[in-house]
Amino acid sequence: MLLWPLLVLMGIAWLLAAQAQDERRQAVLLTVQDAIGPATADYVIRGIGTAEERRAELVVLQLDTPGGLDSSMRSIIQAILGADVPVATYVHPAGARAASAGTYILYGSHIAAMTPSTNIGSATPVQIGGGGGLPGMTPPDEEDDKTADEKDAGENGGEKGGTADSADKEPRRGEDAMGRKVLEDAVSYIRGLAERHGRNADWAEDAVREGFNITASEALERDVIEFVAENVTDLLAQLDGHEVTVNGVVRTLSTEGLEVVSEDPDWRTELLSVITNPNIAYILLLIGIYGIIFELANPGAIVPGTIGAISLILAFFALQVMPLNYAGLALILLGIVFMIAEAFVPSFGALGIGGLIAFTTGSIMLWDDPNLNIAWPLIVGVAIAMAGFSIWVLGRLLDLRRKKPAIGYEELIGMVGTAKEDFDRSGRVWIHSELWTADTERPVHAGQQVRVVSIDGLRLAVEPVGSDNKNA
């Protein structure tokens, strides 16, 4: 008899829960306002995962970026393309930009939108920290050698908005194999994204080859984006009833009355954004390695081991999201071991020089992504410091080898003492506050100074020093 009321109550509870869930339909807002890096990729990927768990109607990726790392950009785009929830990339606020990597992310999203007074473009791949762009591209200091017509064609693409349709020149392809390889890969990638979502693939190619930029209104006219909205509320209003294709399934968005839930970067993202700087991760790695080595060399010191362990954990936390080259890491470790071994093995510089070469080479090739470069001044500075340390240790070892022993029997060689009695062959002498049995080949008188010339067990061999003091 109690079963039916229980089932009715469970059904009512289920209906109320479903109604409450329907009433709390959500749009998850993610905000990116910096360069695209491992921390950004981790934040966006986890944000999309959170939206899927909540069965959100939409993810709005609010974007303002100058660009970033190719590997991180591709990770974000892969997460967007594989998401079960539609992602709208929205360049906002006014004055923001989706430059370089941001252009690819916008093209890879299910929905592309911008705020008035924003811009998109400059998607030519360049190497961070390397100065110029791809090999074979015109460096900035050659810009003055162009004619006025060439400059105008390059800046405006022959027409407003930056397409090169009317520009009387060949598209940029790079002058060597590496330049063509990187550039053509980027062009194919962005054209594939454009074709997937029915956007302007020709302008996307121009943005990559020539670095063109356009404003929000021009992007809307050229089918680069679908919407221009003043704010997130305006965007959601325009998206209501819009059709998107998510994992091959056409979905009609119902964005009216959506609750916008902002997922701000948490402590993990903030920490990762700091330690995934290649220079910071490199320094943490070195501090960790040296801290552990000093702790093992001086058991019980505690402080070096504590600092080293914390630094290593932070470094490994950063390395798990960065394209690490294990050969480079092995060379760094080998170089450090060699330079430390120099202090204990008399190799007269061979280990130190070999360690310095291995350490420098490993530092240069530590990351697989060519855009992740450790600053040259940092590498050179650390290498010089370690080389100086090795030279100092080597110099100290040579000094110690030449220095007279300060303890043990060897310390007595050359010391001067006083004879306690007359003797021709064997007698007692007072040396180093101790009474010793001594042998001599020349007669010695009581009170006369004698010098130790050798040691045989507990007997000293001495010789008289100066004149006889017996009658003094």
SEVOVO-327240 format. One record per residue (C-alpha): residue number from 0; residue in one letter; x, y, z. Coordinates in steps of 0.25 Angstrom, whole numbers, plus 5000, padded with zeros to 4 digits. Layout:
BEGIN
ATOM num residu east north   up
ATOM NUM      a    X     Y    Z
...
***
This chain:
BEGIN
ATOM num residu east north   up
ATOM   0      m 5000  5000 5000
ATOM   1      l 5012  5009 5003
ATOM   2      l 5018  5007 4989
ATOM   3      w 5009  5015 4981
ATOM   4      p 5010  5028 4989
ATOM   5      l 5025  5026 4989
ATOM   6      l 5025  5025 4974
ATOM   7      v 5016  5037 4973
ATOM   8      l 5025  5046 4982
ATOM   9      m 5037  5041 4974
ATOM  10      g 5031  5045 4961
ATOM  11      i 5027  5059 4966
ATOM  12      a 5041  5061 4971
ATOM  13      w 5046  5057 4957
ATOM  14      l 5037  5067 4950
ATOM  15      l 5041  5078 4960
ATOM  16      a 5055  5075 4958
ATOM  17      a 5054  5075 4943
ATOM  18      q 5046  5088 4943
ATOM  19      a 5056  5095 4952
ATOM  20      q 5067  5090 4943
ATOM  21      d 5060  5096 4931
ATOM  22      e 5057  5109 4938
ATOM  23      r 5073  5110 4941
ATOM  24      r 5077  5109 4926
ATOM  25      q 5091  5114 4926
ATOM  26      a 5101  5121 4917
ATOM  27      v 5116  5119 4922
ATOM  28      l 5124  5132 4920
ATOM  29      l 5139  5130 4919
ATOM  30      t 5149  5142 4918
ATOM  31      v 5162  5142 4911
ATOM  32      q 5169  5156 4912
ATOM  33      d 5184  5152 4910
ATOM  34      a 5193  5145 4901
ATOM  35      i 5189  5130 4897
ATOM  36      g 5198  5121 4905
ATOM  37      p 5197  5107 4913
ATOM  38      a 5190  5114 4924
ATOM  39      t 5180  5120 4915
ATOM  40      a 5178  5106 4908
ATOM  41      d 5176  5099 4921
ATOM  42      y 5166  5110 4926
ATOM  43      v 5157  5109 4913
ATOM  44      i 5158  5094 4912
ATOM  45      r 5153  5092 4926
ATOM  46      g 5143  5103 4924
ATOM  47      i 5137  5096 4913
ATOM  48      g 5137  5083 4921
ATOM  49      t 5129  5090 4932
ATOM  50      a 5119  5095 4922
ATOM  51      e 5117  5081 4917
ATOM  52      e 5115  5075 4931
ATOM  53      r 5105  5086 4934
ATOM  54      r 5098  5083 4920
ATOM  55      a 5099  5098 4917
ATOM  56      e 5092  5104 4905
ATOM  57      l 5104  5112 4901
ATOM  58      v 5119  5115 4904
ATOM  59      v 5122  5130 4901
ATOM  60      l 5138  5132 4900
ATOM  61      q 5140  5146 4902
ATOM  62      l 5153  5149 4895
ATOM  63      d 5163  5160 4895
ATOM  64      t 5177  5155 4891
ATOM  65      p 5189  5159 4883
ATOM  66      g 5192  5145 4879
ATOM  67      g 5200  5134 4886
ATOM  68      l 5206  5120 4884
ATOM  69      d 5202  5111 4873
ATOM  70      s 5201  5098 4881
ATOM  71      s 5192  5105 4891
ATOM  72      m 5183  5111 4880
ATOM  73      r 5182  5098 4874
ATOM  74      s 5178  5091 4887
ATOM  75      i 5167  5101 4889
ATOM  76      i 5162  5099 4875
ATOM  77      q 5162  5084 4876
ATOM  78      a 5154  5086 4889
ATOM  79      i 5144  5095 4883
ATOM  80      l 5142  5086 4871
ATOM  81      g 5140  5074 4879
ATOM  82      a 5131  5080 4889
ATOM  83      d 5116  5076 4891
ATOM  84      v 5112  5090 4894
ATOM  85      p 5113  5101 4884
ATOM  86      v 5124  5111 4886
ATOM  87      a 5122  5126 4882
ATOM  88      t 5135  5134 4882
ATOM  89      y 5132  5148 4884
ATOM  90      v 5143  5159 4882
ATOM  91      h 5139  5169 4894
ATOM  92      p 5140  5180 4899
ATOM  93      a 5141  5192 4890
ATOM  94      g 5156  5193 4886
ATOM  95      a 5159  5178 4888
ATOM  96      r 5165  5170 4877
ATOM  97      a 5166  5156 4872
ATOM  98      a 5180  5156 4866
ATOM  99      s 5188  5145 4861
ATOM 100      a 5184  5132 4869
ATOM 101      g 5171  5140 4873
ATOM 102      t 5167  5140 4858
ATOM 103      y 5169  5125 4857
ATOM 104      i 5161  5123 4870
ATOM 105      l 5150  5132 4864
ATOM 106      y 5149  5124 4851
ATOM 107      g 5149  5111 4859
ATOM 108      s 5137  5114 4867
ATOM 109      h 5123  5110 4864
ATOM 110      i 5119  5125 4865
ATOM 111      a 5127  5137 4862
ATOM 112      a 5123  5151 4868
ATOM 113      m 5130  5164 4870
ATOM 114      t 5127  5177 4877
ATOM 115      p 5128  5190 4870
ATOM 116      s 5142  5197 4870
ATOM 117      t 5149  5184 4870
ATOM 118      n 5158  5177 4860
ATOM 119      i 5162  5164 4855
ATOM 120      g 5174  5159 4847
ATOM 121      s 5189  5159 4846
ATOM 122      a 5190  5144 4846
ATOM 123      t 5203  5142 4840
ATOM 124      p 5211  5132 4849
ATOM 125      v 5224  5138 4855
ATOM 126      q 5234  5133 4864
ATOM 127      i 5233  5139 4878
ATOM 128      g 5246  5145 4883
ATOM 129      g 5253  5143 4870
ATOM 130      g 5251  5157 4864
ATOM 131      g 5246  5155 4850
ATOM 132      g 5235  5147 4844
ATOM 133      l 5236  5134 4836
ATOM 134      p 5249  5132 4828
ATOM 135      g 5248  5139 4815
ATOM 136      m 5238  5150 4819
ATOM 137      t 5241  5165 4818
ATOM 138      p 5247  5170 4831
ATOM 139      p 5242  5183 4836
ATOM 140      d 5254  5191 4833
ATOM 141      e 5252  5187 4818
ATOM 142      e 5239  5194 4818
ATOM 143      d 5245  5207 4814
ATOM 144      d 5250  5201 4801
ATOM 145      k 5236  5199 4796
ATOM 146      t 5229  5208 4786
ATOM 147      a 5217  5216 4790
ATOM 148      d 5208  5207 4782
ATOM 149      e 5214  5195 4788
ATOM 150      k 5212  5200 4802
ATOM 151      d 5198  5204 4799
ATOM 152      a 5195  5190 4793
ATOM 153      g 5201  5183 4805
ATOM 154      e 5194  5192 4816
ATOM 155      n 5180  5192 4809
ATOM 156      g 5181  5180 4800
ATOM 157      g 5176  5188 4788
ATOM 158      e 5163  5190 4794
ATOM 159      k 5157  5194 4808
ATOM 160      g 5157  5183 4818
ATOM 161      g 5170  5177 4814
ATOM 162      t 5168  5167 4803
ATOM 163      a 5179  5165 4792
ATOM 164      d 5169  5163 4781
ATOM 165      s 5173  5175 4773
ATOM 166      a 5188  5176 4778
ATOM 167      d 5197  5173 4766
ATOM 168      k 5206  5164 4773
ATOM 169      e 5208  5149 4776
ATOM 170      p 5203  5144 4790
ATOM 171      r 5214  5143 4800
ATOM 172      r 5219  5129 4801
ATOM 173      g 5233  5130 4808
ATOM 174      e 5246  5129 4801
ATOM 175      d 5252  5116 4807
ATOM 176      a 5247  5102 4811
ATOM 177      m 5244  5106 4826
ATOM 178      g 5236  5119 4822
ATOM 179      r 5228  5112 4812
ATOM 180      k 5225  5100 4821
ATOM 181      v 5220  5108 4833
ATOM 182      l 5212  5118 4825
ATOM 183      e 5205  5108 4816
ATOM 184      d 5202  5099 4828
ATOM 185      a 5195  5112 4835
ATOM 186      v 5188  5115 4822
ATOM 187      s 5182  5101 4820
ATOM 188      y 5178  5101 4835
ATOM 189      i 5170  5114 4835
ATOM 190      r 5164  5111 4822
ATOM 191      g 5159  5097 4827
ATOM 192      l 5153  5104 4839
ATOM 193      a 5146  5115 4830
ATOM 194      e 5140  5104 4821
ATOM 195      r 5135  5096 4833
ATOM 196      h 5127  5108 4838
ATOM 197      g 5124  5114 4824
ATOM 198      r 5132  5127 4826
ATOM 199      n 5141  5135 4817
ATOM 200      a 5153  5126 4814
ATOM 201      d 5160  5136 4804
ATOM 202      w 5160  5147 4814
ATOM 203      a 5165  5137 4825
ATOM 204      e 5177  5133 4815
ATOM 205      d 5180  5148 4813
ATOM 206      a 5180  5150 4828
ATOM 207      v 5191  5139 4829
ATOM 208      r 5199  5142 4817
ATOM 209      e 5199  5157 4817
ATOM 210      g 5195  5160 4832
ATOM 211      f 5182  5168 4828
ATOM 212      n 5173  5174 4838
ATOM 213      i 5158  5178 4838
ATOM 214      t 5148  5184 4847
ATOM 215      a 5136  5178 4853
ATOM 216      s 5126  5184 4842
ATOM 217      e 5136  5180 4831
ATOM 218      a 5137  5166 4837
ATOM 219      l 5121  5165 4837
ATOM 220      e 5121  5170 4822
ATOM 221      r 5131  5160 4817
ATOM 222      d 5125  5148 4824
ATOM 223      v 5137  5146 4834
ATOM 224      i 5127  5147 4846
ATOM 225      e 5112  5145 4848
ATOM 226      f 5108  5156 4858
ATOM 227      v 5112  5169 4863
ATOM 228      a 5107  5172 4877
ATOM 229      e 5109  5183 4887
ATOM 230      n 5110  5173 4899
ATOM 231      v 5107  5159 4904
ATOM 232      t 5092  5162 4906
ATOM 233      d 5091  5167 4892
ATOM 234      l 5098  5155 4886
ATOM 235      l 5089  5145 4893
ATOM 236      a 5077  5153 4888
ATOM 237      q 5082  5152 4874
ATOM 238      l 5086  5137 4875
ATOM 239      d 5072  5132 4879
ATOM 240      g 5067  5123 4868
ATOM 241      h 5080  5123 4861
ATOM 242      e 5084  5109 4855
ATOM 243      v 5098  5103 4858
ATOM 244      t 5105  5090 4855
ATOM 245      v 5111  5083 4867
ATOM 246      n 5118  5070 4864
ATOM 247      g 5110  5068 4851
ATOM 248      v 5097  5071 4858
ATOM 249      v 5089  5083 4854
ATOM 250      r 5084  5090 4867
ATOM 251      t 5075  5102 4868
ATOM 252      l 5079  5111 4880
ATOM 253      s 5069  5116 4890
ATOM 254      t 5076  5127 4897
ATOM 255      e 5065  5135 4902
ATOM 256      g 5065  5136 4917
ATOM 257      l 5078  5129 4919
ATOM 258      e 5086  5131 4932
ATOM 259      v 5100  5136 4929
ATOM 260      v 5110  5129 4938
ATOM 261      s 5124  5135 4938
ATOM 262      e 5135  5125 4940
ATOM 263      d 5147  5133 4944
ATOM 264      p 5161  5128 4944
ATOM 265      d 5164  5121 4957
ATOM 266      w 5176  5120 4965
ATOM 267      r 5181  5108 4957
ATOM 268      t 5180  5117 4944
ATOM 269      e 5187  5129 4951
ATOM 270      l 5198  5120 4956
ATOM 271      l 5200  5113 4943
ATOM 272      s 5200  5126 4935
ATOM 273      v 5212  5130 4944
ATOM 274      i 5220  5118 4944
ATOM 275      t 5218  5114 4929
ATOM 276      n 5226  5125 4925
ATOM 277      p 5238  5118 4919
ATOM 278      n 5248  5126 4927
ATOM 279      i 5241  5124 4940
ATOM 280      a 5239  5109 4938
ATOM 281      y 5254  5108 4934
ATOM 282      i 5258  5116 4947
ATOM 283      l 5249  5107 4956
ATOM 284      l 5255  5095 4949
ATOM 285      l 5269  5099 4952
ATOM 286      i 5266  5103 4967
ATOM 287      g 5259  5090 4969
ATOM 288      i 5271  5082 4964
ATOM 289      y 5281  5090 4971
ATOM 290      g 5273  5089 4984
ATOM 291      i 5272  5074 4984
ATOM 292      i 5287  5073 4981
ATOM 293      f 5291  5082 4992
ATOM 294      e 5282  5074 5002
ATOM 295      l 5288  5061 4998
ATOM 296      a 5302  5067 4999
ATOM 297      n 5298  5072 5013
ATOM 298      p 5288  5063 5019
ATOM 299      g 5280  5070 5030
ATOM 300      a 5281  5084 5024
ATOM 301      i 5266  5084 5021
ATOM 302      v 5265  5098 5015
ATOM 303      p 5271  5094 5002
ATOM 304      g 5263  5081 5001
ATOM 305      t 5250  5088 5004
ATOM 306      i 5252  5100 4994
ATOM 307      g 5257  5090 4984
ATOM 308      a 5245  5080 4985
ATOM 309      i 5235  5092 4984
ATOM 310      s 5242  5097 4972
ATOM 311      l 5243  5084 4965
ATOM 312      i 5228  5081 4968
ATOM 313      l 5224  5095 4962
ATOM 314      a 5233  5092 4950
ATOM 315      f 5227  5079 4947
ATOM 316      f 5213  5085 4949
ATOM 317      a 5217  5095 4938
ATOM 318      l 5224  5084 4929
ATOM 319      q 5212  5075 4928
ATOM 320      v 5205  5086 4920
ATOM 321      m 5217  5090 4912
ATOM 322      p 5223  5083 4900
ATOM 323      l 5236  5078 4907
ATOM 324      n 5248  5072 4899
ATOM 325      y 5253  5061 4908
ATOM 326      a 5267  5061 4901
ATOM 327      g 5268  5076 4905
ATOM 328      l 5265  5073 4919
ATOM 329      a 5274  5061 4920
ATOM 330      l 5286  5070 4915
ATOM 331      i 5283  5080 4925
ATOM 332      l 5283  5070 4936
ATOM 333      l 5296  5064 4930
ATOM 334      g 5302  5077 4930
ATOM 335      i 5299  5080 4944
ATOM 336      v 5305  5067 4949
ATOM 337      f 5317  5069 4941
ATOM 338      m 5320  5083 4946
ATOM 339      i 5317  5078 4961
ATOM 340      a 5326  5066 4958
ATOM 341      e 5337  5076 4955
ATOM 342      a 5338  5080 4969
ATOM 343      f 5341  5065 4973
ATOM 344      v 5348  5059 4962
ATOM 345      p 5362  5065 4957
ATOM 346      s 5359  5066 4943
ATOM 347      f 5365  5079 4941
ATOM 348      g 5354  5086 4934
ATOM 349      a 5349  5075 4925
ATOM 350      l 5337  5072 4933
ATOM 351      g 5334  5086 4935
ATOM 352      i 5335  5090 4920
ATOM 353      g 5327  5078 4916
ATOM 354      g 5316  5081 4926
ATOM 355      l 5315  5095 4921
ATOM 356      i 5314  5091 4907
ATOM 357      a 5303  5081 4910
ATOM 358      f 5296  5091 4920
ATOM 359      t 5295  5102 4909
ATOM 360      t 5291  5092 4898
ATOM 361      g 5280  5086 4906
ATOM 362      s 5275  5100 4911
ATOM 363      i 5273  5104 4896
ATOM 364      m 5266  5091 4892
ATOM 365      l 5258  5090 4905
ATOM 366      w 5244  5092 4898
ATOM 367      d 5239  5085 4886
ATOM 368      d 5231  5097 4881
ATOM 369      p 5240  5107 4874
ATOM 370      n 5231  5119 4880
ATOM 371      l 5235  5115 4894
ATOM 372      n 5249  5121 4895
ATOM 373      i 5257  5123 4908
ATOM 374      a 5263  5137 4908
ATOM 375      w 5277  5137 4903
ATOM 376      p 5282  5147 4914
ATOM 377      l 5276  5137 4924
ATOM 378      i 5283  5125 4918
ATOM 379      v 5296  5132 4916
ATOM 380      g 5295  5138 4930
ATOM 381      v 5293  5125 4937
ATOM 382      a 5304  5118 4928
ATOM 383      i 5314  5129 4932
ATOM 384      a 5310  5127 4947
ATOM 385      m 5312  5112 4946
ATOM 386      a 5325  5113 4938
ATOM 387      g 5330  5123 4948
ATOM 388      f 5326  5114 4960
ATOM 389      s 5334  5102 4953
ATOM 390      i 5346  5111 4951
ATOM 391      w 5346  5116 4965
ATOM 392      v 5345  5101 4970
ATOM 393      l 5356  5097 4961
ATOM 394      g 5365  5109 4966
ATOM 395      r 5362  5105 4980
ATOM 396      l 5365  5091 4978
ATOM 397      l 5379  5095 4972
ATOM 398      d 5381  5104 4984
ATOM 399      l 5378  5093 4993
ATOM 400      r 5388  5083 4986
ATOM 401      r 5399  5093 4988
ATOM 402      k 5395  5097 5002
ATOM 403      k 5403  5091 5014
ATOM 404      p 5394  5081 5022
ATOM 405      a 5388  5087 5034
ATOM 406      i 5385  5074 5042
ATOM 407      g 5390  5060 5043
ATOM 408      y 5405  5055 5043
ATOM 409      e 5408  5063 5031
ATOM 410      e 5406  5076 5038
ATOM 411      l 5418  5073 5046
ATOM 412      i 5428  5073 5034
ATOM 413      g 5436  5085 5035
ATOM 414      m 5431  5090 5049
ATOM 415      v 5442  5095 5059
ATOM 416      g 5443  5090 5073
ATOM 417      t 5452  5089 5085
ATOM 418      a 5462  5078 5089
ATOM 419      k 5459  5074 5104
ATOM 420      e 5472  5067 5106
ATOM 421      d 5486  5065 5099
ATOM 422      f 5486  5053 5090
ATOM 423      d 5495  5048 5078
ATOM 424      r 5485  5038 5072
ATOM 425      s 5472  5038 5079
ATOM 426      g 5465  5047 5090
ATOM 427      r 5453  5055 5093
ATOM 428      v 5448  5068 5087
ATOM 429      w 5436  5077 5090
ATOM 430      i 5428  5080 5077
ATOM 431      h 5414  5085 5075
ATOM 432      s 5412  5085 5091
ATOM 433      e 5415  5070 5091
ATOM 434      l 5427  5062 5095
ATOM 435      w 5433  5053 5084
ATOM 436      t 5444  5043 5082
ATOM 437      a 5453  5048 5071
ATOM 438      d 5465  5042 5063
ATOM 439      t 5476  5051 5058
ATOM 440      e 5489  5049 5050
ATOM 441      r 5496  5061 5056
ATOM 442      p 5498  5064 5071
ATOM 443      v 5487  5072 5078
ATOM 444      h 5488  5079 5091
ATOM 445      a 5477  5082 5102
ATOM 446      g 5470  5095 5098
ATOM 447      q 5474  5095 5084
ATOM 448      q 5464  5097 5073
ATOM 449      v 5461  5085 5063
ATOM 450      r 5453  5084 5051
ATOM 451      v 5445  5072 5047
ATOM 452      v 5449  5066 5034
ATOM 453      s 5441  5053 5033
ATOM 454      i 5432  5044 5041
ATOM 455      d 5433  5029 5043
ATOM 456      g 5422  5023 5052
ATOM 457      l 5423  5031 5065
ATOM 458      r 5437  5035 5063
ATOM 459      l 5442  5048 5057
ATOM 460      a 5454  5050 5049
ATOM 461      v 5460  5064 5053
ATOM 462      e 5472  5073 5050
ATOM 463      p 5478  5084 5058
ATOM 464      v 5474  5098 5054
ATOM 465      g 5484  5110 5057
ATOM 466      s 5495  5110 5068
ATOM 467      d 5496  5103 5081
ATOM 468      n 5488  5110 5092
ATOM 469      k 5494  5102 5104
ATOM 470      n 5503  5113 5109
ATOM 471      a 5494  5124 5105
***
